[in-house]
Amino acid sequence: MKKIVNIFEWIFVVFTIVSVIFTLLTTYQFIYIKYFSGYYPIQIGIFLTMISWALKFWLYDKDDKKITYSLICLFLAAIALFFRLFVVF
């Protein structure tokens, strides 16, 4: 279970990094990629990354860090989802 979470966690991190790079390149008009003209891919990437990191902290850490770090990651995921669902730019 921990290996699967670790693999997905890094896949989501790479997706988020790539989406940030493509969004910046599209925003500053170096290249044009239709799907990266807004901030939606970044928001989805942050949401998925924070959910996977919350699961990682819940599985790996112990005691207070387990709860604190998981809640912080879930809070950031909720904010990213809020911005995505309510079309806040």
Buried (B, 14 or more C-beta within 10 A) or exposed (E): EEEEBBEBBEEBBEBBEEBBEBBEBBEEEEEEEEEBEBBBBBBBBBBBBBBBBBBBBBEEBEEEEBEEBBEBBBEBBEBBBEBBEEEEE
